[in-house]
Each structure stands twice: as C-alpha cells, then as structure tokens.
Amino acid sequence: MAGKRNRLIRRNFLKAAGTAIGGGVLAGFEAEKVAANKGGPSTESPFSPKVVVLPAFEVGDIKGDTAGEFQLWYKNYDLDKKLEIPGTNAPLYYNENGLAVTPTGIGKSAATTTVTSVLSSPKLKLDNTLFITAGIAGTPPDVGTLGSVFISNAVVDWDLMHRWSRKDGPADPYAAMKLDPSSEKYYKLNDGLASIAYYIGQQANLTDSKRAKQYREFYKEETANREPFVGMGTTICGDEYWHGSTFSNQASWMCSELYDVGRYATTEQEDYGTATALARYGYLDQYLSIRSVSNFDQPHPGQTINESLNEADSGGFGPSVQNVFRVSSEIVDIVL
C-alpha cells in the first residue's frame, strides 16, 4: 500500500515540476556512464543529478560534530564523491543514486556565485534536475514557531529598494521606502511543485527540544506557542540580518501590500540570489525553497534587541537543522 501511495505521489510530484524535469528525474541519471568514468564527471561524460540540494553553511567539520545545514546530507546519503567546480563555495558532493549537495555560502552574493558556477559547469547536465534550498531561517511569532518548516511559494528581495531616513525627508508608509520600477523585486515559484512538496512534507516526523518549548512561552502569539509544523508562505531574503518588530512590519508590508505575494513566513539571506541564478538559466520552475525556523525575528515582551540577538538561547537551532532535513529528505527520497 505504501509503495503504491509513493508511486502516486511521485507521479504527481513530477507532473507538477513539468514535463522536462519529470522525464529527466525518472530517466536522466546515467549511472552506468558515471560509474564507467573513473575520473569522475567530464565534459564528454557529464553528471546528470536528479536533485541538487543547496544548504548555505556547515558549523564545523562535515561530519562528527554539531550539524549545520550540510552535515546530515553527507551523513545519511553516502555522498562519497565530490566534484571541484571553479567559483563554488565548496565542492559538489554526490552519489551514484543521483543526489548532489553543495553549501552555497552565506548571503546572496555567495549563493548567486555558487549556483551560477554549478549551472555553468560543463561537467554537469541539469536540464532534468530538481533544485532544493534546504536551510534555516527566522520567522515572525504570529506566523511560525521554532522548528516549523515552510515551503516557499514566493521569494522577495528585502534589499532592492530605495530607502532614506525620516530625518532627511517625509516617509510613507514605512522607513522611507519606495518602489524601484526598473528591476525585479520578487519571484513567484512553481505553485504546483510547492503544493506537492507541502503535501509530502506533512509526512515528516518533526522533532523539538526542551529549551524551545520553554522559550516559546515568552511569546504571547498563539502560533509561536505551537509545536513544530509544516506550512507554506513567502520567504524574504536580505543580506542585512535585520531584527525587531519595526523591520518585521516593513517586511510584512513589502510582501503583502507592495508585491501582493502574501504574508512572509521566513526571513533568510540566500534564496533571492539562488532564484535569480536559476531564473537566468531557465531553471526557476525546477526550484524549491524549504526553510525551517531557528529563531523568531523579534524579541519577546520584556527582552531587548541585544538580548534577543546576542544572548538568547531559544533552543531552536537543533530542531530547525533536523526538521528542514527531514522534510526535504522526504521529497528527495521520492524523486530518487
């Protein structure tokens, strides 16, 4: 019964991703060719991964210590091969089942450079590849909670705006922001792909921590006090690591009113750069952004900004790293 269900989900998942990626995910990985090429992928015999996962960072080593965004992929999928690609933040680790993973580095510039380098490598054939960002993020306490996981249906650029100080002139409605009409500010992602990923993600067994349960109680919002869950919403991306209710209100206005892409669910530093690179190369419809909540993006009542940013132990990091892996790996397993 489970096998029949997984085949049905897989078929719907591939259909949602489009015919180009669907055909390749089923048949595009040439395992025999890769195995025969003892020197690894080459321009004559490129590697065609079914999935490329794009975490941002690792805490320390790639194995044996506290796990960041990359380590659980390395540990659980036997990524025993690696390909050095000029311009990337780290090697592309992969296996013969068709999974490849590389940490992009933190921030939009690092992510854009890494992803562009991967996309332009002649040693890779990516027409039929699913790309997944799997990383941690912040959330407003009325939308998410520590350890919850969100599938993104849109990516907004926080930085690409005109801003000035109220001291230098009138500003309406938020922080003297106005729309720059000459460039893109957001991407709407593949709705069908995101919806199927959201459904698959519901099957994941999410974890929690004792400290996270205690820390949630400092917040008055009902959602902040929930156990970890899987949701869907917009992610807002900025190189600036902003914090506090003032900027949160601005982010909410940008997403909901200015760009009309819905209430933002997560805040992070890479996905707009990743999406831009994929869009320029024609792969945006083959992209999933999956983010798990490691922190609230504002202090709780009675807590200062400095305490919230620099001193607080929310207990959210461990569950967020585990949960984004658990949800993303449910999807990866079906594709593989």
C-alpha positions in Angstrom: 0.0 0.0 0.0 2.8 2.4 0.9 4.6 1.6 -2.3 1.5 2.4 -4.4 1.0 5.7 -2.5 4.6 6.7 -3.0 4.4 6.0 -6.7 1.2 8.1 -7.0 2.9 11.0 -5.1 6.0 10.7 -7.2 3.9 10.8 -10.4 2.0 13.9 -9.2 5.2 15.5 -8.0 6.9 15.0 -11.4 3.9 16.3 -13.2 3.9 19.4 -11.0 7.5 20.0 -11.8 6.8 20.0 -15.5 7.5 17.5 -18.3 11.1 18.5 -18.8 12.2 17.8 -15.3 9.8 14.8 -15.0 11.3 12.9 -17.8 14.8 13.5 -16.5 14.1 12.7 -12.9 12.8 9.3 -14.0 15.4 8.5 -16.6 18.0 11.2 -16.9 20.6 9.9 -14.5 23.1 7.8 -16.4 24.5 5.7 -13.6 26.4 3.4 -15.9 28.1 6.3 -17.6 29.2 7.9 -14.4 30.4 4.6 -13.0 32.4 3.9 -16.1 34.1 7.3 -15.9 36.6 6.5 -13.2 37.9 10.1 -13.3 34.5 11.5 -12.4 32.2 13.7 -14.5 33.7 15.3 -17.5 32.7 17.5 -20.4 32.4 14.3 -22.5 30.5 12.4 -19.8 28.7 14.9 -17.6 26.9 14.0 -14.4 23.1 14.4 -14.5 21.9 14.7 -10.9 18.2 14.1 -10.2 18.4 16.5 -7.2 20.8 19.3 -6.2 20.4 20.4 -2.6 21.7 23.8 -1.7 22.3 24.4 2.0 24.2 27.6 3.0 26.7 26.6 5.6 28.2 24.0 7.9 29.1 24.8 11.6 32.4 23.0 11.7 33.5 19.7 10.0 31.4 17.9 7.5 31.0 15.0 10.0 31.3 14.1 13.6 30.4 17.4 15.3 27.4 19.7 15.7 25.5 19.6 12.5 24.8 22.6 10.4 22.8 22.7 7.2 25.1 20.3 5.2 26.2 17.6 7.6 23.0 15.5 7.8 23.0 15.2 4.0 26.6 14.0 4.0 25.9 11.5 6.8 22.7 10.0 5.6 23.2 9.8 1.8 26.8 8.5 1.5 28.0 11.4 -0.6 31.3 9.7 -1.2 32.2 11.5 -4.4 33.0 15.2 -4.9 33.4 17.4 -7.9 35.5 20.6 -7.7 33.8 23.4 -9.6 35.6 26.7 -10.1 33.6 29.6 -8.4 31.7 27.5 -5.8 31.9 27.9 -2.1 32.7 24.2 -1.6 32.9 21.0 -3.7 29.8 19.4 -5.0 29.4 16.2 -3.0 27.3 13.5 -4.8 26.5 9.8 -5.0 25.5 7.5 -7.8 21.9 7.5 -6.9 21.6 11.0 -8.3 21.8 13.3 -5.3 24.3 16.2 -5.2 24.8 18.7 -2.4 26.9 21.8 -2.1 26.9 24.5 0.6 26.5 27.9 -1.2 28.0 30.1 1.5 26.0 32.7 3.5 24.4 35.7 1.7 23.0 36.5 -1.7 26.4 37.1 -3.3 27.8 33.8 -2.2 24.6 31.9 -3.2 24.4 33.6 -6.6 28.1 32.9 -7.4 27.9 29.2 -6.2 24.7 28.5 -8.1 25.8 30.2 -11.2 29.1 28.3 -11.1 27.2 25.0 -10.8 24.8 25.9 -13.6 27.6 26.8 -16.0 29.8 23.8 -15.3 30.3 21.7 -18.5 30.7 18.7 -16.3 27.0 18.8 -15.3 23.8 18.3 -17.2 21.0 19.9 -15.3 18.0 20.1 -17.7 16.2 17.5 -15.6 17.4 18.4 -12.2 15.3 19.5 -9.2 17.0 22.2 -7.1 16.2 22.5 -3.4 17.3 25.1 -0.9 17.3 23.4 2.5 18.2 25.8 5.3 17.3 27.6 8.5 15.5 30.9 8.9 13.8 33.4 11.2 10.0 33.8 11.4 7.6 36.4 12.9 5.9 34.9 16.0 2.4 35.3 14.6 3.2 33.1 11.6 5.7 30.4 12.7 7.3 28.8 15.6 10.7 27.3 16.5 11.3 24.1 14.4 8.5 24.7 12.0 9.2 24.2 8.3 7.9 26.4 5.4 7.7 25.6 1.7 8.1 28.9 -0.1 5.7 29.9 -2.9 7.5 33.3 -3.5 10.9 34.8 -2.8 11.1 38.6 -2.1 14.3 40.7 -2.1 14.5 42.8 1.0 17.5 44.9 -0.1 16.4 46.0 -3.6 14.6 49.2 -2.5 15.1 52.9 -2.2 15.5 54.0 1.4 16.2 57.1 3.3 16.0 58.4 6.8 12.9 60.2 8.1 15.4 62.9 9.3 16.1 63.7 5.6 12.5 63.9 4.4 9.0 62.6 4.7 8.5 58.9 4.6 5.3 56.9 4.0 4.4 54.3 4.9 7.5 52.6 6.2 11.1 53.7 6.7 11.1 55.9 3.6 10.8 53.1 1.2 9.7 53.4 -2.4 9.5 51.0 -5.3 12.3 50.9 -7.8 10.4 50.3 -11.1 13.4 49.3 -13.2 14.2 45.8 -11.7 12.7 42.6 -10.4 11.9 42.5 -6.7 10.4 39.1 -6.2 9.9 35.7 -7.9 6.8 33.6 -7.7 7.8 30.0 -7.5 6.2 26.9 -9.2 2.9 26.6 -7.3 2.2 23.0 -8.3 5.7 22.0 -7.2 5.4 23.8 -3.9 2.0 22.4 -3.2 3.1 18.8 -3.8 6.2 19.4 -1.7 4.0 20.8 1.1 1.8 17.7 1.0 4.9 15.4 1.1 6.3 17.4 3.9 3.3 16.6 6.1 4.6 13.0 6.3 7.8 14.1 8.0 8.3 13.3 11.7 9.4 16.7 13.2 11.5 17.0 16.3 11.6 19.6 19.1 13.7 20.5 22.1 13.0 21.1 25.8 14.5 24.6 25.6 12.5 25.5 22.5 9.3 24.5 24.4 10.3 26.8 27.3 11.3 29.7 25.1 8.1 29.8 23.1 6.2 30.6 26.3 7.8 34.0 26.4 5.8 35.0 23.3 2.1 35.9 23.5 1.2 34.9 19.9 -0.8 31.6 19.6 1.3 30.4 16.6 4.6 31.0 18.4 3.4 28.6 21.2 2.6 25.7 18.8 4.7 22.6 18.3 6.7 22.5 15.0 4.6 22.1 11.9 4.9 22.3 8.1 3.5 25.3 6.4 3.7 27.4 3.2 4.4 31.0 2.7 6.7 33.7 1.2 10.3 33.9 2.2 12.0 37.3 2.3 15.7 37.4 1.6 18.2 40.1 2.6 22.0 40.3 3.1 21.1 42.5 6.0 20.4 40.4 9.1 17.6 42.7 10.4 15.8 42.1 13.7 12.8 43.6 15.6 9.2 44.4 15.1 9.8 47.6 13.2 11.6 45.8 10.3 9.2 42.9 10.6 6.3 45.3 9.9 8.1 46.7 6.9 8.8 43.2 5.6 5.1 42.3 6.0 4.1 45.5 4.1 6.5 44.7 1.3 5.3 41.2 0.8 1.5 41.6 1.5 0.8 45.1 0.1 3.5 46.3 -2.1 4.2 43.0 -4.0 0.9 41.1 -3.2 2.7 37.8 -2.6 1.2 37.1 0.8 2.4 37.3 4.4 6.0 36.4 4.8 6.7 33.3 6.7 10.5 33.2 6.8 13.5 35.5 6.6 16.9 34.4 5.3 19.9 35.6 3.3 20.4 33.4 0.2 17.2 32.4 -1.7 16.8 35.5 -3.9 20.3 35.1 -5.2 19.7 31.4 -5.8 16.4 32.1 -7.6 18.0 34.8 -9.7 20.7 32.5 -11.0 18.1 29.7 -11.7 15.8 32.2 -13.5 18.6 33.5 -15.7 19.4 29.9 -16.7 15.8 28.9 -17.2 15.5 26.6 -14.2 13.3 28.6 -11.8 10.3 26.2 -12.3 12.5 23.4 -11.0 13.2 25.1 -7.7 12.0 24.5 -4.2 12.9 26.8 -1.3 12.4 25.0 2.1 13.2 26.8 5.3 13.0 25.7 8.9 12.7 28.2 11.8 15.7 28.5 14.1 14.7 31.9 15.7 11.9 34.4 16.0 12.8 37.6 14.1 11.9 39.9 17.0 12.3 39.9 20.8 9.6 38.7 23.2 8.0 41.2 25.6 10.5 42.5 28.1 13.5 41.4 26.1 15.9 43.9 24.4 17.1 43.6 20.8 20.6 42.9 22.0 19.4 40.1 24.4 17.4 38.6 21.6 20.2 38.7 19.0 23.2 38.0 21.0 22.4 36.4 24.3 19.2 34.4 24.0 19.3 30.6 23.8 16.0 29.8 22.1 16.7 26.1 21.6 15.6 26.4 18.0 18.8 25.7 16.1 19.0 21.9 16.7 15.3 21.2 15.8 15.5 23.5 12.8 18.5 21.8 11.3 16.9 18.4 11.9 13.5 19.3 10.6 14.5 21.0 7.4 16.5 17.9 6.6 13.6 15.6 7.5 11.1 17.4 5.3 13.5 17.9 2.4 14.7 14.3 2.5 11.1 13.1 2.2 10.9 14.9 -1.1 14.4 13.8 -2.2 13.7 10.1 -1.4 10.6 10.1 -3.6 12.5 11.7 -6.5 15.4 9.3 -6.2 
